[in-house]
Amino acid sequence: ARTAAAACSAVVTRAAAEQRTAAEAVLAERADKAQARAWAAEADAAASAIEVRRLEAALSEALQRAEAAEGRAAAAEERAAASAERAAAEAEAGGAGGGPGAPPRHDPRR
């Protein structure tokens, strides 16, 4: 009976060891899969961060171009206003006797 009990105990011990080994293998496989998912998530996060930085740079560049265009438009507007003032002054001076037969006026641009 003792021998049978010892043999039975050995079988149970061996079965438990095999079951533990199998469980460890399953856990190791799950851990590997979890690690692979974590690495993939890190790679996705890094790619997203790179894309965000690229978009921020593009936005900054677009804002700089818009500001430059705004400055050019303001300068053009100022030139147009000055030109309109000169044209009005010339028209006023021309209407006060400066016609085709009048002596040439002094041009401040010369």
Summary of the structure (lengths in Angstrom):
residues: 110
radius of gyration: 44.6
end to end distance: 130.0
largest distance: 144.8
contacts: 197
relative contact order: 0.03
helix: 85%
strand: 0%
